[in-house]
Amino acid sequence: MPPVGIGTIAWGDESYGFGTRFREKDLEDVFRAAVGGGVGWFDTAEVYGYKSGQFEQSAEHMLGHFVENASTEARLLNGAGGGLPEAFVGSKVFTVPWTNVIMGGGVRMGRTQLVDAGKATVERLGRPLDLWSIHFPFPTYSQSMYVDALVEAMDLGLTKAVGVSNYDAGQMEEAQELLFQRGIALAANQVKYSVLDRKAQRSGLLLKCADLGVKLVAYCPLESGKLTGTDNEGDKKIAELRKLLEFIGAINGGKTPTQVAINYLVCRGALPIVGCASVAHVDAAAGAVADGWRLDNNELDTIDEKLD
């Protein structure tokens, strides 16, 4: 697996600028740059860009198009070299019972409806998933029901691995144990984690993931622009943090504050997924781990001390 992934929450969503600031062709450029740049792990969900689904431009639809185009290119080259490496794709199933209002299908009352949603995801993508996850644990349902759905998806060949998202340590441990009893590993737990939000680290979730062999996937690693400098005007504390990250980046060959923030999470054992809607975004994400670069322990501790 790549050490950094690409987030697709903005893909197909007009509220994020799809159709105005970027279009499907731009996102295919993003896909190709990410796969070619060694960060070709794409995190999506059935609800990302769902309003554009009627035009086959939801996030899942477009990823399916891009994967197929890359596969066609590889077949045409017929092993001559030059084709893109394989992409990894993970998606998540929404657990709210009335998700059918926006996604179709029946009311999501249990395992059968969740598995049906997984089948629909695979149909949109045109290929089985590498990872299929529970988007969040809707409180009405038991962990055993979610695990039953994950196990059936594995049995049906819908996915190669299964995970969860937005689970605390207790919920994750219960899911892991139930899956273990069925002979299946829990691959990942996707939660919010950044240098500005270290709850996953402070609560012990990150350590518990390491103990159980579960990869912590970090969403919002740049805090929706706060760590890139695009959404922190007037925030003196964040400005001070960016100065520290800028200094650390400068002594590491000119890395940007954004790249230092991403690398921090990788060094702590997480797999950050960076929202990308342009090739420039991909280049920044790939540069955060290029040539195996990692912060040293002193730099990590300095960042933690500043945050504390």
C-alpha positions, 0 to 999 in steps of 0.5 A: 500500500502507498504511505499516502492516499487520495481523498475523493470527497469533492469529486462530483460534488458541485458544492466543492467546485465540481463542474466549475473549478474542476471537471472529470478530465481534470480528475482523470489527470489527478488519478493518473498523476497519483498512480504514476507518483506512487500515491495511487490509493483512492478513498471514496464512498457511495455518497461522494458526489451522489447528485452527479450519479445520474450523469455517471459522475459520482466519485465512484463512477469516475474512479471506475472510468479512470481505472477502466481507461488505464486498464485499456491502455495497459492492454493496448500496450500488451506488456510493452511497458509504459502503462500505469501501475495498478490503483488501490480503491477503497469505498465506504457504505452509508449506514443510515436506514433512509440512505435509499432516499438518495442512493436507491434500493430498499430501506437499510434495515440490516445486512442484506441491504448493506451488501446490496449497497456494496454490490451497487458500488462494485457495479459503479466501479466496474471492478471489486474493491480493495477495501470496503468499510462501514462508513460509521456505526449507526447506533441502531444496529449491532456490530455483529450485523455490520460484521455479517455484512462485511463477511458476506461481501468478502465471501461474494468477492466484492472486496479483498479486505474490510474495514471500519470508519469513525470507530472508537477503540472499543467499537473497533476492538469488538469488530476486530474480535468478531471478524477474527472469529470468522477468520477475517482480519480488520484491515483499517479504521478511518478517523479524523486525525491531523496535527491540529486534531490529535484525538486519535493519538491522545485517546490511545486509538492509534496505539490500539490500532498498532496493537491489533494490526489495524491501519489507522487511515487519517481523513482531514489531515490538512484540516480543510485548508487550515494547514495549507494556509488557505483557510486560517486568516487571523488565527495566530496560533495556526500561523505560529504552527505553520512557521514551525512546520515551514522551518522544519521543511526548510531544513529537510530540503525545502519541504512545505508546511503541508508536506511536513504535516502529512509526513508527521502523520505517516511517522506516527503510523497513520495513512493520511488521505489527502483531498485532491482536485488538481495535479498540484495537490497530488504533487504536494501529497507525493512530495510529502513521502518522496524517496522515503523521506521521514521526520526524525524523532526530535522533529516529531517531538518538537511539533508535539511540544509546540502543539501542547 
